[in-house]
Amino acid sequence: MSDHLADIFISYRRLDSAIFAQWLANQLKGAYGPDCVFIDTESIRDADLWATKIHGALKVASIVVVVIGKNWLSIKDEFERRRIDHPDDWVRREIEVSLEDGKSIIPLLIDGADMPIKEALPSSVAGLLAVQSRSIQTTNIAADISSLVADLGIRLGKTPATAHVNYPFPLLKVKALDSSNLARLAVKLPEWRIVHRATEKGEKTELMRTYEFESFEDAIHFMNTAVRFIARIDHHPEWTNIWRTLIVYLTTWDIGHRPSLLDVDVAAYLDGLFLTNYERKLSRRDLDAAGNS
């Protein structure tokens, strides 16, 4: 864990959202520098650590992002007591201090989580419900994260760093898909959506799909397997992996960031690879559960 004092403090429960919280911290560091974020990464939490590092970082931070997943409220200790009900629960203390000090707090909902109801929270942190929350949707994660990063920069008075991408010189003459072909695409590849995203050089139109895997290892294996085909046809996707989820964007940059048959080829290949080797199969337990519902 870093000892520096940062502008942004990320509060999270390790069993609820550790992977996302670490990923978010890396996105913010990439935009505003390595010293802009404080996130606790210690595997063992004790009172001395809180007093010497966590509390100090929290007091200095001007913005506190509280990451809330579906299990944030219900996680229990070894005695089946909710952690949020413990007066010395770290997440509870982080929120209490933030509310007492009048910090700028952002409850960040992930994985389809909702804000808890007042009756489910200790009174000392019920003030969290009066704060406007934000959501990160898996189907729109790039735009949601970009918006969050930009908003945090505005609050801090900072401008995010931008990375210049050197695209290869175009070697093929390809055409963008027309409206009739895009309509056929919706039938042939129904899991893919047409999306539009703004860039510094204008809007780009892309094919977008989300894949869900059984495990993080399966997601990485899928990407490593697909790389061979992608390298062979020399047409590269933009993809983001978060735990078991992979979000893929496809567009052809040298025709103004619009979909072409090259993108259709990659999309069809990825779908076939996923269906053949990775799509979750119904287990006996799933069938029994469906029969009992």
Protein Blocks (a to p, Z undefined) as FASTA:
>chain_A
ZZbdcfbdcdddfklmmmmmmmmmmmmmmmnojklpccdfbfbdcfklmmmmmmmmmmmp
mbdcddddfklmmpccfkopafklpmklmklmmmmmmmmnopacddddeehiacddfklp
cfklmmmmmpccddddfklmmmmmmmmmmmmmmmnopacddddddddddfbdcddddfkl
mmmmmmmmmmbccdddddfkbccdddddddddfbfklmmmmmmmmmmmmmmnopacdddd
ehjaccdddddfknopaadfklmmmmmmmmmmmmmmmpccddfklmmmmmmZZ
